[in-house]
């Protein structure tokens, strides 16, 4: 396999952003802006029914899926709080559809077909903001609710 055929980390990341953009548009979001820089968060700012959404996207090759760094998790919450946006994380995994072995499936080749693993947006939250809905109604989560 020629190295010039391999996708760069930036191309893999942009591929994941395109997957998420397509899903957002299909689900009625208006795209406000897109920033393909992996170090700039959020990558996508979108709006639906007046609510702003900030989306951090991470993409990885088979057998992995994109993972959000802990520091970005909290940065996204803080940034979203300033403008009353909802912070989301989108994890994307791609596999080379032409691969016959595990190693080949995990090799991102330019122009190849890809299998995509994407399960939608996940809300980024903090445990101190989680609320429980039970027989007592809606209430803040307490230490007693957390089980080891």
Phi, psi and omega in degrees: 000129181283131182298334180290347179275345183283143176285143176280168177301322179294320179293321177297315179298315179297324177300313178298319178300319179296323177299313182291318178302316180300316180294317180299313180297319178298329182264019171086012177278143170264128182277122180271315178202158178224131177234112185279359178289124182292334181274356179252126182235140003279162174282327183232134170244125183224167181218139177214127179051041177082353181262127179276139178238131173255128183236121172265129182245134173227135183234139178222160179269152178314136008269008183276171171226157181300140180235139179270130179292144182302319181297322179290325178308308183285327176297319179297318179297312181298315181296316180295322179301325183297332183237015180056040175268165174259124179275132180233157172238137177238115179261126181236137173238139178234146178227135178295115183291342180272353182290137179258339179241168177304315182296317180293323179294331179271006180258111183278103183259133179302135176081356179282161170282154181227144165271139183240133174249113180209124185250015178098185183279141174245129178291134175271123184225169173243147183297331180285355178252355183289136176243151181247139176245109180221199183297342177274354184100202179271128180211162176291149177289139178248170178299330179293336180283339182274122180251141181286000000 
